[in-house]
Amino acid sequence: MSPRIADSVRERIEQMIVTGEFADGERLDEVKLAEQFGVSRTPLREAFQSLAASGLLTLEARRGAFIRHPDFVELVEMFEVMAEIEAMCGFRAARRVTQDQMVAIGLTIDACEAAIAMGDFDEYYRENEKFHHLLYDASGNRFLAREAARLHKRLKPYRRMQLRTSGRMPQSMREHRTVYAALQRGDPKATALALRLHVAIQGERFNDLMVSYRQMASLKTG
């Protein structure tokens, strides 16, 4: 079974959760979802495991998978911490990044540009994710890199969704170039600041997106 099938299923369910198509605490129907997505229950269960790891589902033995919506305050707090952790990674990366790592980071920027040109949101996010993980590794601090990756995984659904707001992908691309330029100069403070602002803007854009979804939902039910 191709892992990309499970990834695709996870992304579809992820989007349904963060846009409010499932109620908090709702039990997911495996049979119904498998039929809806045209897949077997194996990739579906694999997707459930991944979503549980990111905090969007709770898995209960012999009962199934249940939706867990983090509250607004929790999301704000997670983005605040993520901004500071990424800033710490950037500060250290500017002092410790290797030439090979710089080349790899530069390649993700080129790939993101190509994804924007094709209008490929999913490919942009995949390359964007590589960009951030390469920065974590470039910090030269394995514990910090692991903690950054762990929180990144928790926020992944929301980081993906904020890219759907109008004009966000090109803006995100400009922010990546600012980070890369600071890395090239070997400027720890500028790299840290650029990453802190980058993640803070992600949180703001996600909040904007959620407001628009709630407004659309109220119009449908009004």
N, C-alpha and C positions, 0 to 999 in steps of 0.2 A: 504494500500500500504506500503510495507516494506521500511523503510528509507534507507536500504542498496542498493536498486535499484537506488535511486536518487544519492547516494554516488558513486556508480559504474559509472553511466552516467557522473557525474561531473568529476570524475577522468579521464575518457576517453576523454572528451572534453578538459579538462585542459591540458592533454598531447598533444593533437592536436594543441592547441593554442601555447604552449611554444616551440613546435618543428616547428612552422612556417607553419602548414598546412592551416591556415586561414590568410588572409591578414589583416593588421591593418585597422579597419573601416568596414570590411566585415559584412554584415547582415547574421545572422544564419537562415537557413531554418528549422523551427520546424518540418514540415511534413517529410522532407527528413531525418533529424536526427532521428526522431522517428522510421522511417522504417529501417534505417541503424542499430540502436541499438536494434530493436525488442521490443520497449517499447511504452507505451501510452505517450501522451503529458504531463500528470500530473507530473511524475518524471522528465521529461525533463525541465519543467518550474521551478520545485523545484531546479534542478541543476543550471539553469540560475541565480536564485536568489543568490545561494551560490557563483557562479563565479563572479557575480556583486559585492558582498560583499568583495571579494578578489581583486577587481580592474581589473579583466580580461575581463569583459563585461560591456557595458553601456546599460541599459534598458530604452527604450523610449516608452512612452504611445502611443498605437495604431500604433507603427512602428516596435517594436520588439527588438531583442537583437543584439548588434553590438560589434565586437571584439575591444578590447583596448590593444595594446601592450605597456607596459612601456618601455621607452628608456633605453639604457645601463647606462647612468649616474644616472637615477632614481633608478635602481636596485642596483648599487654600493652604493648609499647613504642609501638606505633602509637596506642593509646588514650591513653597518657601524653602523647605529643606533641600529639595532637589536643586534649586538655584544656587544655594550655598555650596553644596557638594560639588556641583559642576564647576563652580568658581575655584574651589580648592584644587580640582583636577587640572583646570586650565593654568593656574598659577604654577603648579609643579611641572606641567608639561612644557611650558615655555622655557624652563630651565633644563629639562631632561630629555626632550624629544630627540629621537635619532633621525638621521637622514632618510632611512628606509620608512620610518613612520610618517615623516613629512610627505614623502612621495605617496604613500597609501592614503593619507588624509586628502591630499590634492586630487587623487583619482576619484574619491567620493564626491568632491565638489564638481568635477567635470561630469560625473554620472548624474548628479542632481540637476545640473543645467540641462542635460540631454532629456531628462524626464520631464522637466518643465516645458521644453520645446515640443515634446510629444503629448503634453497634457496628461501624463501618466501619474496620477496621484499615488497609486500603490508602489510603483517603482521609486518615486521620489522618497516616500517614507522609508523604504528599505535602505536606500543609500544614506538617507539622513541618519538612520539608526546606526549604520556602520561608522559614520563620521563621529558620532558621540562616543561609541564604544572604543574607537581608536584613540580618542582623547583620554578616556579613562585609563587605557593601557599605557599611554605616553606619560602619565603622571609619575610612573616609576614606583608607585606605592600600591602593592597588590591588594592590601586590605581596603584601601580607599576605592580602588577600581571595582572590587567585588560589591562594596556597599552602594556605589553609584549604579552599577548594573542591576542590583536587586531593586532599588527604588525606581529606576528607569522602567523595569518590567512592570511594577505596580501601576505606574502612570502611563504606560504604553497606550491603552485605549484612548486616553484623553489627549495625549500628545498627537496621536494620529488624527483624532477628530478636529482639533483646532486648526489643522492644515486645510480644512474644508471651508473656513471662513474666507470671504472675498479678499483676494490679493495677498493671502497669507503665504503661499508658496514662494512667490518672488521675494517677499519681505524676508522670509526665513533664509532664502539663498543669500541675500545681502548680508544678513547677520553672520552666516557661516563664513563669508569672505572676510568680514571684519575680524572674526576669530582667527582665521588662517593668516591674515596679514600680521596680526599681533604675535602669533607663533613664529612667523618668519623673522620678525624683528627681535625675537627672544625677549619680549616684554611681558613679564609675569603679571604685573598689575593690570595692564590693558587687556590681556587675554582673560583674566579672571572677571574683569568688569563686563567684557563683551559676552561671556557665557552667562553671567548672572542676569544680565538684561534679556538675553535670548530666552532663557527659561521663564523669566517673569512674564514676558510678553506672551509666551505659550499659554500660561495660566489665564491671562486676561482674555486671550482670544477664545479659549475654551468656554469661559464664562459667557462671552458674547454669543457663542454658538448655542449654548444651553438656553439662554434667554429667548433666542429666536425660535428654537424648537418648542419651548413651552408656549410661546405666543401662537404658533401654528396649531398646537394641540388644543388650546383653548378655543380657537376659531372653529375647529372641527366639531367640538362638543357644544359650542355655544348656539 
